C-alpha cells in the first residue's frame, strides 16, 4: 500500500475528526441530546484512527530525516546508529499500515446495539432440546465473563430437559457485534442419555441473533398491533394460571406474533414484548442488508442464511469445528463452559479480511 494513499485517506479522516469535535461544542448540538450522543460516539470511534495516524506520520518523517542524515553524515559511528534506526523504522511501517487498514474498515452501526438471542431445538427430539439447553448454559457462562445483563423473554422447556425454545435479551457493550457470529445451525454428535446401545446420534439446535431496535429505529402504530392477554404457564409461583399477565402482540400488517410471560406484571411483559416486536420489524429491513452483503463475500461469517450449519460439537472426539472458517479446537468441555472468545476472535478476523477486500486499499 503506497504511503501517499494512506496519508491521503487519513488526512480526510482527521479533517472530519476536527469537524466533529467542533460540532460537539456548539450550543444547538448540546441542546439536542440524541444528536450529541451520536456525534460523541463518532468522535470516540475516530480517536484510535487519529492516534495511529500521528504515530504513522511521525515514523515516515523520521525515516525521511534519517535518510537525509545518512546522506550528509561522515562519522561512521553516527552512520551506523542511523542505519539501525532506519532499519527499525522500515520494519515497523508494514505493521502500522496493516493496523491502520483494519481501523479504516467501515464499522457496521448495528454492532454497538444490544441483541435478542433465540435458541430453538431442531432435529433430534428430546436430545435436541437437551442440546439447546447446553447451548443456553454455554452462552450464559460467556455472558457472565463479559459482564453482560440478560433477561429471558420466554421459554418452553423440553420434556426430558433443556428447552424447545428460549428467547432472551442481552445488553452490554457491543453485544450484537460479538454475538452475530453465533447465528446459524449448531450440530451436536454424542451418545444420548436415552441410548442403551452406545450409538452416536446427531441432533441440532438453531441460534438466531438479532440487533435490538431502539425506540427511534421503528415507529409502531397502535392501530397496527392487536394485544391479547392470557394466563402464564410453567414455573412462576402463585401468579401462574391465575392472573392474565402473559402478553401476545400481533403486528397485523406483517403477521409477526410476539409473546412474553416471564414477568409477573402484565405491564412489564407488554414492554418486553413491544421491544421484541420492534426488533423483529427492524430486522425485516436489516436482513435485506445481510442478504446483499452475503452475495459479495465468500465466507458466511455473520451474514446471510441463518439456516446454514455453522458449527459441530463432537463429544466422542472432544472437538468443536466451525465450518465457516475451517477451525477445529480439541477442547470441547472448556468451550461448553463458556470459553468461546477464541472462536469469536478468529471469526472477526476472517470477516475483517473479507471486508478489507471490499475496500479501496
VOBA-1610 file (N, C-alpha, C; in pm, whole numbers, padded with zeros to 5 digits, always signed):
BEGIN
Unk+00084-00119+00000Unk+00000+00000+00000Unk+00088+00125+00000Unk+00070+00214-00095Unk+00153+00332-00107Unk+00129+00425+00012Unk+00242+00484+00061Unk+00232+00574+00175Unk+00138+00691+00150Unk+00149+00749+00027Unk+00067+00867-00002Unk-00081+00834-00004Unk-00117+00708-00039Unk-00257+00667-00041Unk-00312+00662+00101Unk-00233+00608+00193Unk-00275+00601+00333Unk-00287+00743+00389Unk-00185+00826+00363Unk-00185+00961+00417Unk-00304+01042+00366Unk-00336+01024+00239Unk-00450+01096+00181Unk-00580+01056+00251Unk-00596+00925+00272Unk-00717+00877+00339Unk-00722+00927+00483Unk-00608+00923+00552Unk-00604+00963+00691Unk-00622+01114+00710Unk-00573+01192+00614Unk-00592+01337+00621Unk-00742+01371+00617Unk-00816+01296+00533Unk-00960+01316+00525Unk-01028+01280+00655Unk-00983+01170+00717Unk-01040+01127+00845Unk-01012+01231+00954Unk-00888+01286+00954Unk-00853+01384+01056Unk-00934+01513+01039Unk-00956+01554+00914Unk-01038+01672+00889Unk-01178+01654+00944Unk-01235+01534+00920Unk-01369+01503+00972Unk-01368+01498+01124Unk-01262+01444+01181Unk-01247+01433+01326Unk-01250+01572+01390Unk-01179+01666+01330Unk-01176+01803+01380Unk-01314+01868+01369Unk-01382+01842+01256Unk-01516+01898+01235Unk-01614+01848+01341Unk-01608+01716+01369Unk-01697+01657+01470Unk-01668+01718+01607Unk-01538+01735+01639Unk-01501+01796+01767Unk-01554+01936+01782Unk-01553+02013+01672Unk-01605+02149+01677Unk-01757+02149+01692Unk-01824+02055+01626Unk-01970+02046+01637Unk-02014+02018+01780Unk-01935+01936+01851Unk-01969+01898+01988Unk-01970+02017+02084Unk-01909+02128+02044Unk-01905+02245+02131Unk-02015+02346+02099Unk-02091+02324+01993Unk-02194+02419+01951Unk-02319+02405+02038Unk-02378+02517+02075Unk-02497+02515+02164Unk-02615+02436+02108Unk-02639+02445+01975Unk-02754+02374+01919Unk-02736+02223+01924Unk-02610+02178+01920Unk-02583+02033+01932Unk-02598+01990+02077Unk-02548+02072+02169Unk-02556+02039+02312Unk-02700+02030+02360Unk-02790+02104+02293Unk-02931+02101+02332Unk-03009+01988+02267Unk-02948+01921+02168Unk-03010+01807+02101Unk-02940+01680+02146Unk-02991+01620+02254Unk-02921+01508+02318Unk-02898+01391+02225Unk-02999+01357+02142Unk-02985+01242+02053Unk-02869+01262+01955Unk-02862+01381+01896Unk-02753+01409+01801Unk-02619+01420+01872Unk-02620+01478+01991Unk-02496+01491+02068Unk-02436+01354+02101Unk-02522+01261+02143Unk-02474+01126+02177Unk-02413+01058+02054Unk-02477+01073+01938Unk-02427+01012+01815Unk-02292+01071+01776Unk-02281+01205+01782Unk-02156+01271+01745Unk-02045+01238+01844Unk-02080+01231+01971Unk-01980+01198+02073Unk-01926+01058+02054Unk-02015+00964+02018Unk-01971+00827+01990Unk-01881+00824+01866Unk-01919+00898+01762Unk-01838+00904+01641Unk-01700+00960+01671Unk-01695+01063+01755Unk-01567+01125+01792Unk-01477+01023+01863Unk-01535+00949+01956Unk-01457+00849+02030Unk-01412+00736+01938Unk-01497+00697+01842Unk-01461+00590+01749Unk-01346+00631+01658Unk-01336+00760+01628Unk-01231+00810+01538Unk-01097+00829+01610Unk-01099+00842+01740Unk-00976+00869+01815Unk-00865+00766+01793Unk-00895+00633+01795Unk-00787+00536+01771Unk-00723+00552+01632Unk-00804+00589+01532Unk-00751+00609+01397Unk-00657+00729+01395Unk-00696+00838+01460Unk-00613+00958+01464Unk-00482+00932+01537Unk-00489+00857+01647Unk-00367+00823+01722Unk-00272+00741+01637Unk-00325+00644+01562Unk-00241+00563+01474Unk-00184+00647+01360Unk-00265+00741+01312Unk-00221+00831+01205Unk-00101+00916+01249Unk-00109+00971+01370Unk+00000+01055+01420Unk+00129+00974+01436Unk+00118+00851+01486Unk+00235+00765+01501Unk+00294+00729+01364Unk+00205+00700+01268Unk+00248+00662+01133Unk+00318+00780+01065Unk+00259+00898+01076Unk+00316+01017+01013Unk+00453+01050+01074Unk+00463+01034+01206Unk+00590+01058+01274Unk+00697+00959+01226Unk+00658+00832+01210Unk+00753+00730+01164Unk+00804+00763+01023Unk+00713+00806+00935Unk+00754+00842+00799Unk+00847+00963+00800Unk+00817+01059+00887Unk+00901+01178+00899Unk+01040+01140+00949Unk+01045+01049+01046Unk+01174+01005+01099Unk+01255+00929+00994Unk+01187+00853+00909Unk+01256+00782+00800Unk+01321+00883+00705Unk+01246+00987+00670Unk+01298+01089+00580Unk+01419+01160+00639Unk+01409+01201+00765Unk+01520+01273+00830Unk+01642+01183+00850Unk+01618+01054+00876Unk+01729+00961+00895Unk+01802+00937+00763Unk+01727+00927+00653Unk+01789+00913+00520Unk+01872+01037+00486Unk+01821+01154+00521Unk+01895+01278+00496Unk+02024+01280+00577Unk+02015+01230+00701Unk+02134+01225+00786Unk+02240+01133+00725Unk+02197+01019+00674Unk+02291+00925+00612Unk+02357+00985+00489Unk+02286+01077+00423Unk+02342+01139+00302Unk+02446+01244+00330Unk+02449+01293+00454Unk+02542+01402+00487Unk+02642+01367+00596Unk+02605+01273+00682Unk+02690+01241+00798Unk+02817+01166+00755Unk+02932+01210+00811Unk+03061+01147+00779Unk+03107+01053+00889Unk+03062+01080+01012Unk+03106+00999+01125Unk+03047+00858+01114Unk+03133+00757+01112Unk+03089+00618+01091Unk+03001+00567+01206Unk+03034+00609+01328Unk+02954+00564+01442Unk+02811+00619+01432Unk+02799+00746+01394Unk+02668+00807+01378Unk+02592+00743+01262Unk+02666+00713+01156Unk+02603+00649+01040Unk+02551+00511+01075Unk+02627+00439+01155Unk+02585+00305+01195Unk+02458+00310+01281Unk+02453+00409+01371Unk+02334+00426+01455Unk+02212+00463+01370Unk+02237+00546+01270Unk+02128+00588+01181Unk+02076+00471+01099Unk+02166+00385+01054Unk+02126+00267+00977Unk+02038+00173+01059Unk+02077+00154+01186Unk+01999+00068+01276Unk+01860+00126+01299Unk+01856+00260+01319Unk+01727+00326+01341Unk+01640+00317+01215Unk+01700+00335+01099Unk+01625+00329+00973Unk+01569+00189+00949Unk+01650+00090+00981Unk+01604-00049+00965Unk+01486-00079+01056Unk+01494-00027+01180Unk+01386-00048+01277Unk+01258+00022+01230Unk+01271+00145+01180Unk+01155+00221+01132Unk+01089+00153+01013Unk+01172+00109+00918Unk+01118+00043+00798Unk+01049-00089+00831Unk+01097-00157+00934Unk+01035-00286+00972Unk+00900-00264+01038Unk+00880-00146+01101Unk+00755-00117+01171Unk+00646-00064+01079Unk+00683-00009+00965Unk+00587+00053+00875Unk+00479-00044+00826Unk+00514-00164+00775Unk+00410-00257+00728Unk+00308-00293+00835Unk+00357-00314+00958Unk+00268-00348+01069Unk+00174-00232+01100Unk+00227-00110+01097Unk+00145+00009+01123Unk+00040+00026+01014Unk+00079-00004+00889Unk-00016+00009+00778Unk-00129-00092+00789Unk-00096-00214+00830Unk-00199-00316+00847Unk-00297-00276+00958Unk-00243-00221+01066Unk-00328-00175+01176Unk-00422-00065+01129Unk-00369+00028+01050Unk-00449+00140+01000Unk-00556+00090+00904Unk-00521-00004+00819Unk-00620-00058+00724Unk-00738-00121+00797Unk-00706-00193+00905Unk-00814-00256+00983Unk-00901-00150+01051Unk-00837-00045+01100Unk-00912+00062+01168Unk-01001+00139+01071Unk-00960+00143+00943Unk-01036+00219+00843Unk-01151+00140+00781Unk-01160+00011+00815Unk-01272-00068+00765Unk-01401-00012+00823Unk-01501+00020+00740Unk-01626+00076+00792Unk-01691-00017+00894Unk-01734+00038+01004Unk-01797-00040+01110Unk-01947-00047+01086Unk-02003-00166+01103Unk-02148-00182+01093Unk-02210-00111+01213Unk-02294-00009+01191Unk-02353+00064+01305Unk-02437-00024+01396Unk-02482-00139+01345Unk-02562-00229+01428Unk-02478-00296+01536Unk-02346-00303+01515Unk-02259-00378+01605Unk-02266-00329+01750Unk-02296-00202+01770Unk-02299-00147+01905Unk-02430-00174+01978Unk-02528-00227+01907Unk-02660-00249+01967Unk-02660-00368+02063Unk-02760-00369+02152Unk-02789-00489+02230Unk-02849-00593+02136Unk-02876-00711+02186Unk-02922-00819+02098Unk-03035-00899+02159Unk-03113-00960+02070Unk-03212-01060+02109Unk-03162-01194+02055Unk-03148-01291+02141Unk-03099-01424+02100Unk-03209-01527+02116Unk-03226-01607+02010Unk-03322-01717+02014Unk-03245-01849+02001Unk-03276-01943+02086Unk-03219-02078+02075Unk-03337-02174+02064Unk-03340-02250+01955Unk-03452-02342+01932Unk-03400-02483+01903Unk-03464-02581+01965Unk-03430-02720+01935Unk-03470-02752+01792Unk-03383-02824+01722Unk-03412-02863+01584Unk-03439-03011+01575Unk-03378-03076+01478Unk-03397-03220+01460Unk-03328-03296+01574Unk-03393-03403+01618Unk-03332-03485+01721Unk-03416-03507+01844Unk-03543-03458+01842Unk-03633-03486+01953Unk-03585-03433+02087Unk-03598-03518+02190Unk-03558-03477+02326Unk-03411-03438+02332Unk-03328-03509+02258Unk-03185-03480+02259Unk-03157-03340+02207Unk-03235-03296+02108Unk-03217-03161+02053Unk-03253-03056+02159Unk-03357-03082+02238Unk-03395-02989+02344Unk-03286-02982+02452Unk-03231-03098+02484Unk-03122-03102+02584Unk-03002-03023+02532Unk-02971-03037+02403Unk-02859-02964+02343Unk-02885-02814+02342Unk-03011-02775+02315Unk-03046-02632+02320Unk-03021-02577+02460Unk-03050-02659+02561Unk-03020-02620+02699Unk-02871-02607+02724Unk-02792-02696+02664Unk-02646-02689+02676Unk-02592-02561+02613Unk-02648-02525+02498Unk-02606-02401+02432Unk-02641-02279+02518Unk-02761-02283+02576Unk-02803-02172+02663Unk-02707-02158+02781Unk-02668-02270+02839Unk-02573-02267+02951Unk-02438-02212+02904Unk-02392-02255+02786Unk-02265-02208+02731Unk-02265-02056+02716Unk-02372-02005+02654Unk-02381-01861+02634Unk-02396-01786+02765Unk-02472-01842+02859Unk-02491-01777+02989Unk-02357-01760+03060Unk-02273-01864+03053Unk-02139-01855+03114Unk-02057-01747+03044Unk-02068-01740+02911Unk-01994-01639+02836Unk-02041-01499+02871Unk-02174-01482+02884Unk-02229-01351+02920Unk-02177-01307+03057Unk-02164-01401+03149Unk-02112-01370+03282Unk-01969-01319+03272Unk-01889-01385+03186Unk-01749-01343+03167Unk-01742-01200+03113Unk-01835-01166+03025Unk-01834-01034+02962Unk-01899-00927+03050Unk-01968-00969+03155Unk-02037-00874+03240Unk-02164-00820+03178Unk-02225-00897+03089Unk-02347-00855+03021Unk-02470-00892+03103Unk-02577-00817+03081Unk-02703-00841+03150Unk-02798-00918+03057Unk-02868-01016+03110Unk-02962-01094+03028Unk-03100-01096+03093Unk-03200-01100+03008Unk-03338-01115+03052Unk-03407-01216+02963Unk-03472-01315+03022Unk-03544-01415+02943Unk-03681-01359+02907Unk-03711-01355+02778Unk-03842-01307+02732Unk-03947-01418+02740Unk-03907-01536+02698Unk-03998-01651+02706Unk-03918-01779+02686Unk-03972-01889+02733Unk-03906-02018+02712Unk-04009-02130+02717Unk-03976-02239+02650Unk-04059-02359+02651Unk-03965-02476+02679Unk-03985-02539+02794Unk-03893-02644+02836Unk-03920-02774+02762Unk-03811-02852+02742Unk-03824-02982+02678Unk-03875-03086+02776Unk-03933-03192+02726Unk-03991-03295+02813Unk-03885-03372+02891Unk-03762-03379+02836Unk-03655-03455+02903Unk-03545-03361+02952Unk-03574-03231+02956Unk-03474-03133+02998Unk-03440-03038+02884Unk-03368-02932+02918Unk-03332-02835+02816Unk-03451-02750+02773Unk-03447-02702+02648Unk-03552-02613+02600Unk-03592-02646+02457Unk-03723-02642+02432Unk-03769-02645+02294Unk-03740-02510+02230Unk-03754-02404+02311Unk-03726-02269+02265Unk-03697-02180+02384Unk-03600-02091+02368Unk-03575-01989+02469Unk-03531-01862+02398Unk-03593-01750+02437Unk-03564-01620+02376Unk-03522-01525+02487Unk-03408-01459+02470Unk-03358-01369+02573Unk-03300-01242+02513Unk-03304-01136+02593Unk-03242-01009+02556Unk-03107-01001+02626Unk-03006-00954+02552Unk-02871-00942+02606Unk-02825-00798+02588Unk-02784-00735+02697Unk-02742-00596+02689Unk-02602-00579+02747Unk-02527-00489+02686Unk-02389-00463+02726Unk-02318-00387+02616Unk-02187-00378+02625Unk-02111-00301+02527Unk-02082-00385+02402Unk-02129-00337+02287Unk-02100-00404+02159Unk-02153-00546+02149Unk-02267-00572+02211Unk-02319-00709+02219Unk-02345-00770+02081Unk-02423-00701+01997Unk-02459-00761+01869Unk-02336-00786+01781Unk-02241-00692+01783Unk-02121-00708+01701Unk-02040-00831+01735Unk-02058-00882+01858Unk-01987-01003+01901Unk-02074-01127+01881Unk-02201-01118+01920Unk-02288-01237+01916Unk-02338-01271+01776Unk-02331-01177+01681Unk-02386-01203+01548Unk-02322-01325+01481Unk-02202-01360+01523Unk-02133-01475+01464Unk-02195-01609+01506Unk-02284-01606+01604Unk-02343-01729+01655Unk-02470-01770+01581Unk-02520-01684+01491Unk-02643-01716+01417Unk-02619-01830+01319Unk-02705-01931+01329Unk-02695-02046+01238Unk-02733-02175+01309Unk-02714-02286+01242Unk-02747-02417+01298Unk-02624-02476+01366Unk-02641-02514+01492Unk-02535-02578+01570Unk-02569-02727+01580Unk-02474-02810+01545Unk-02498-02955+01541Unk-02417-03024+01652Unk-02477-03124+01716Unk-02407-03199+01819Unk-02403-03347+01782Unk-02290-03410+01809Unk-02273-03554+01785Unk-02229-03617+01917Unk-02316-03701+01975Unk-02283-03764+02102Unk-02379-03880+02127Unk-02351-03956+02232Unk-02438-04067+02273Unk-02541-04011+02370Unk-02669-04009+02335Unk-02772-03955+02425Unk-02786-04039+02551Unk-02836-03977+02656Unk-02858-04049+02782Unk-02960-04161+02765Unk-03049-04146+02669Unk-03153-04246+02648Unk-03108-04361+02558Unk-02986-04350+02503Unk-02936-04454+02412Unk-02876-04569+02492Unk-02931-04689+02472Unk-02888-04806+02551Unk-02773-04882+02485Unk-02754-04864+02354Unk-02653-04942+02282Unk-02527-04860+02249Unk-02519-04741+02305Unk-02397-04663+02288Unk-02377-04602+02151Unk-02484-04588+02074Unk-02471-04532+01939Unk-02468-04379+01944Unk-02385-04322+01856Unk-02374-04176+01847Unk-02490-04122+01764Unk-02558-04023+01817Unk-02668-03958+01746Unk-02627-03816+01708Unk-02688-03766+01604Unk-02667-03628+01561Unk-02796-03549+01581Unk-02786-03441+01655Unk-02901-03353+01679Unk-02859-03211+01646Unk-02955-03121+01645Unk-02924-02984+01609Unk-03012-02885+01683Unk-02962-02765+01696Unk-03039-02653+01750Unk-03001-02529+01670Unk-03097-02441+01651Unk-03069-02320+01575Unk-03056-02201+01669Unk-02964-02113+01634Unk-02943-01990+01711Unk-02963-01872+01616Unk-03043-01778+01656Unk-03064-01655+01579Unk-03033-01537+01670Unk-02948-01446+01623Unk-02914-01326+01699Unk-02958-01205+01618Unk-03040-01120+01679Unk-03093-01002+01612Unk-03047-00876+01684Unk-03010-00770+01610Unk-02978-00644+01676Unk-03105-00583+01735Unk-03100-00546+01861Unk-03219-00492+01928Unk-03246-00349+01880Unk-03366-00325+01833Unk-03400-00193+01779Unk-03424-00093+01891Unk-03375+00028+01871Unk-03405+00137+01963Unk-03543+00193+01931Unk-03597+00271+02022Unk-03733+00324+02004Unk-03744+00410+01878Unk-03637+00485+01846Unk-03644+00572+01729Unk-03612+00498+01598Unk-03573+00369+01607Unk-03544+00291+01486Unk-03672+00254+01412Unk-03776+00222+01488Unk-03902+00175+01430Unk-04019+00244+01500Unk-04109+00298+01422Unk-04231+00357+01478Unk-04346+00260+01454Unk-04407+00212+01562Unk-04517+00117+01552Unk-04648+00188+01581Unk-04738+00185+01485Unk-04869+00247+01505Unk-04956+00156+01593Unk-05022+00216+01690Unk-05103+00138+01784Unk-05215+00062+01713Unk-05268+00120+01605Unk-05377+00053+01534Unk-05330-00069+01455Unk-05197-00083+01439Unk-05143-00198+01366Unk-05114-00317+01457Unk-05133-00301+01587Unk-05098-00406+01682Unk-05221-00454+01758Unk-05243-00586+01756Unk-05350-00647+01835Unk-05289-00706+01961Unk-05346-00668+02075Unk-05294-00712+02204Unk-05388-00813+02267Unk-05335-00929+02305Unk-05412-01032+02375Unk-05344-01064+02507Unk-05423-01089+02611Unk-05369-01130+02740Unk-05419-01270+02773Unk-05337-01345+02846Unk-05375-01480+02884Unk-05297-01521+03008Unk-05332-01632+03068Unk-05264-01680+03189Unk-05129-01738+03154Unk-05030-01709+03240Unk-04897-01766+03221Unk-04901-01916+03244Unk-04803-01985+03186Unk-04789-02130+03208Unk-04646-02159+03245Unk-04625-02271+03316Unk-04490-02309+03354Unk-04450-02250+03487Unk-04319-02251+03521Unk-04272-02202+03651Unk-04308-02055+03669Unk-04335-02014+03791Unk-04368-01873+03814Unk-04441-01847+03944Unk-04470-01950+04019Unk-04531-01928+04150Unk-04681-01914+04144Unk-04737-01841+04240Unk-04881-01833+04257Unk-04952-01763+04142Unk-04881-01675+04070Unk-04947-01599+03964Unk-04974-01683+03840Unk-04910-01798+03828Unk-04929-01884+03712Unk-05071-01939+03707Unk-05133-01926+03592Unk-05268-01978+03567Unk-05375-01910+03653Unk-05343-01796+03716Unk-05442-01727+03798Unk-05461-01582+03755Unk-05358-01522+03696Unk-05370-01383+03650Unk-05335-01374+03503Unk-05400-01281+03435Unk-05378-01262+03292Unk-05259-01168+03270Unk-05140-01217+03305Unk-05019-01134+03295Unk-04943-01156+03165Unk-04965-01272+03101Unk-04894-01301+02976Unk-04950-01216+02862Unk-04861-01175+02770Unk-04898-01085+02662Unk-04867-01149+02526Unk-04960-01132+02435Unk-04937-01172+02295Unk-04964-01050+02207Unk-04865-01006+02130Unk-04881-00894+02038Unk-04874-00944+01895Unk-04972-00905+01815Unk-04975-00943+01673Unk-04967-00817+01589Unk-04862-00808+01506Unk-04850-00695+01415Unk-04928-00730+01289Unk-05044-00669+01272Unk-05138-00706+01166Unk-05078-00694+01026Unk-05008-00585+00990Unk-04957-00573+00852Unk-04859-00682+00812Unk-04777-00731+00908Unk-04675-00831+00874Unk-04710-00971+00924Unk-04802-00981+01019Unk-04837-01111+01076Unk-04740-01159+01182Unk-04644-01075+01221Unk-04547-01113+01325Unk-04617-01121+01460Unk-04593-01232+01531Unk-04653-01253+01663Unk-04542-01266+01767Unk-04556-01192+01876Unk-04458-01195+01985Unk-04532-01220+02115Unk-04479-01308+02198Unk-04539-01334+02329Unk-04436-01314+02439Unk-04483-01281+02559Unk-04394-01268+02674Unk-04473-01299+02800Unk-04421-01389+02883Unk-04488-01425+03008Unk-04390-01441+03121Unk-04267-01393+03101Unk-04162-01416+03201Unk-04184-01334+03327Unk-04243-01215+03313Unk-04266-01128+03428Unk-04404-01152+03489Unk-04418-01127+03617Unk-04549-01139+03683Unk-04639-01020+03649Unk-04576-00909+03611Unk-04651-00788+03579Unk-04688-00785+03432Unk-04817-00760+03404Unk-04863-00750+03266Unk-04795-00633+03196Unk-04775-00523+03268Unk-04712-00405+03208Unk-04568-00436+03165Unk-04493-00505+03250Unk-04355-00538+03216Unk-04350-00637+03099Unk-04441-00734+03098Unk-04447-00828+02986Unk-04480-00754+02856Unk-04568-00656+02866Unk-04606-00578+02747Unk-04485-00499+02695Unk-04411-00437+02786Unk-04293-00359+02745Unk-04188-00447+02678Unk-04166-00566+02734Unk-04067-00657+02675Unk-04115-00711+02541Unk-04244-00741+02531Unk-04299-00791+02405Unk-04293-00683+02298Unk-04323-00559+02335Unk-04318-00449+02239Unk-04176-00425+02190Unk-04078-00436+02280Unk-03938-00419+02241Unk-03895-00528+02143Unk-03942-00653+02167Unk-03907-00762+02076Unk-03976-00744+01941Unk-04102-00699+01944Unk-04174-00675+01818Unk-04102-00567+01737Unk-04059-00462+01803Unk-03985-00356+01736Unk-03858-00412+01672Unk-03790-00499+01744Unk-03667-00560+01693Unk-03695-00647+01570Unk-03804-00723+01574Unk-03834-00812+01462Unk-03874-00733+01337Unk-03945-00624+01356Unk-03981-00539+01242Unk-03856-00473+01184Unk-03769-00427+01272Unk-03644-00364+01229Unk-03560-00462+01148Unk-03563-00589+01189Unk-03479-00688+01124Unk-03532-00736+00989Unk-03658-00704+00959Unk-03707-00733+00824Unk-03626-00655+00721Unk-03594-00530+00753Unk-03513-00447+00665Unk-03365-00482+00677Unk-03321-00508+00799Unk-03179-00539+00821Unk-03138-00668+00750Unk-03230-00764+00741Unk-03200-00890+00673Unk-03171-00867+00525Unk-03235-00767+00465Unk-03207-00736+00325Unk-03062-00694+00308Unk-03013-00617+00406Unk-02872-00576+00404Unk-02781-00698+00418Unk-02814-00789+00510Unk-02733-00909+00529Unk-02729-00994+00402Unk-02844-01008+00336Unk-02851-01086+00212Unk-02763-01024+00105Unk-02765-00890+00096Unk-02686-00821-00005Unk-02537-00839+00022Unk-02498-00831+00150Unk-02358-00849+00188Unk-02311-00990+00159Unk-02397-01089+00186Unk-02358-01229+00168Unk-02328-01262+00023Unk-02386-01188-00071Unk-02359-01212-00212Unk-02218-01166-00250Unk-02165-01069-00173Unk-02033-01015-00205Unk-01921-01093-00138Unk-01952-01161-00029Unk-01846-01228+00045Unk-01851-01379+00026Unk-01734-01438+00023Unk-01726-01584+00007Unk-01759-01654+00138Unk-01716-01597+00249Unk-01747-01659+00378Unk-01884-01615+00423Unk-01946-01695+00507Unk-02079-01663+00559Unk-02070-01612+00703Unk-01954-01554+00736Unk-01934-01507+00872Unk-02028-01390+00901Unk-02116-01411+00994Unk-02211-01310+01047Unk-02311-01260+00945Unk-02319-01323+00829Unk-02410-01271+00727Unk-02494-01382+00667Unk-02602-01340+00598Unk-02676-01431+00510Unk-02764-01533+00578Unk-02756-01655+00531Unk-02852-01760+00564Unk-02838-01807+00709Unk-02940-01777+00789Unk-02935-01817+00930Unk-02969-01964+00949Unk-03006-02031+00840Unk-03035-02175+00850Unk-02915-02259+00810Unk-02802-02195+00781Unk-02682-02269+00741Unk-02615-02334+00862Unk-02562-02456+00843Unk-02491-02524+00951Unk-02357-02455+00971Unk-02333-02404+01091Unk-02210-02328+01114Unk-02110-02401+01204Unk-02159-02490+01291Unk-02068-02546+01390Unk-02110-02686+01432Unk-02011-02771+01460Unk-02037-02907+01509Unk-01963-02928+01640Unk-02035-02984+01737Unk-01977-03017+01867Unk-01974-03169+01878Unk-01856-03227+01868Unk-01840-03372+01867Unk-01787-03418+02003Unk-01874-03482+02081Unk-01838-03523+02217Unk-01736-03636+02220Unk-01752-03744+02141Unk-01655-03854+02149Unk-01512-03810+02120Unk-01495-03716+02028Unk-01361-03668+01992Unk-01321-03544+02071Unk-01414-03489+02150Unk-01384-03371+02230Unk-01348-03250+02147Unk-01412-03236+02032Unk-01374-03126+01941Unk-01495-03041+01902Unk-01462-02917+01866Unk-01557-02825+01808Unk-01502-02782+01673Unk-01587-02785+01570Unk-01546-02741+01437Unk-01639-02631+01389Unk-01582-02517+01355Unk-01659-02410+01293Unk-01637-02421+01142Unk-01744-02453+01070Unk-01732-02485+00927Unk-01710-02363+00839Unk-01739-02244+00889Unk-01723-02123+00806Unk-01577-02090+00781Unk-01492-02117+00880Unk-01350-02082+00866Unk-01260-02205+00885Unk-01320-02324+00880Unk-01245-02449+00895Unk-01159-02450+01022Unk-01219-02406+01131Unk-01149-02402+01260Unk-01190-02522+01344Unk-01092-02598+01393Unk-01119-02712+01481Unk-01040-02694+01609Unk-01108-02705+01723Unk-01044-02694+01854Unk-01078-02819+01934Unk-00975-02885+01988Unk-00996-03005+02068Unk-00997-02970+02217Unk-01098-02895+02257Unk-01114-02858+02398Unk-01262-02830+02423Unk-01345-02928+02387Unk-01490-02910+02391Unk-01543-02877+02530Unk-01498-02944+02638Unk-01553-02911+02771Unk-01534-02763+02806Unk-01418-02708+02772Unk-01392-02568+02802Unk-01484-02476+02721Unk-01506-02510+02594Unk-01594-02431+02508Unk-01736-02432+02563Unk-01785-02550+02600Unk-01921-02561+02652Unk-01935-02495+02789Unk-01822-02462+02850Unk-01824-02391+02978Unk-01817-02239+02957Unk-01838-02197+02831Unk-01847-02055+02802Unk-01722-01991+02745Unk-01616-02066+02726Unk-01491-02009+02676Unk-01489-02010+02523Unk-01565-01919+02464Unk-01581-01915+02319Unk-01518-01789+02257Unk-01446-01711+02338Unk-01389-01586+02286Unk-01288-01612+02174Unk-01208-01718+02187Unk-01109-01750+02083Unk-01178-01775+01948Unk-01292-01844+01952Unk-01366-01871+01828Unk-01415-01741+01766Unk-01474-01656+01850Unk-01528-01529+01801Unk-01417-01440+01746Unk-01302-01439+01813Unk-01188-01359+01765Unk-01146-01401+01624Unk-01141-01531+01601Unk-01099-01582+01470Unk-01206-01553+01363Unk-01333-01558+01403Unk-01441-01525+01309Unk-01436-01377+01273Unk-01409-01292+01372Unk-01397-01149+01346Unk-01280-01121+01251Unk-01170-01192+01272Unk-01053-01174+01186Unk-01085-01215+01042Unk-01158-01325+01027Unk-01196-01372+00894Unk-01288-01272+00825Unk-01382-01216+00901Unk-01473-01119+00842Unk-01400-00991+00804Unk-01309-00945+00890Unk-01233-00824+00859Unk-01149-00841+00732Unk-01097-00962+00713Unk-01021-00991+00591Unk-01110-00978+00469Unk-01234-01029+00479Unk-01329-01018+00369Unk-01365-00871+00344Unk-01388-00799+00451Unk-01427-00658+00436Unk-01314-00574+00380Unk-01190-00614+00413Unk-01074-00543+00362Unk-01066-00555+00210Unk-01105-00672+00160Unk-01105-00693+00015Unk-01206-00603-00055Unk-01314-00566+00018Unk-01417-00480-00039Unk-01375-00334-00043Unk-01275-00298+00043Unk-01234-00158+00050Unk-01149-00122-00071Unk-01112+00002-00080Unk-01038+00051-00195Unk-00887+00057-00173Unk-00836-00016-00074Unk-00692-00013-00049Unk-00619-00093-00157
//
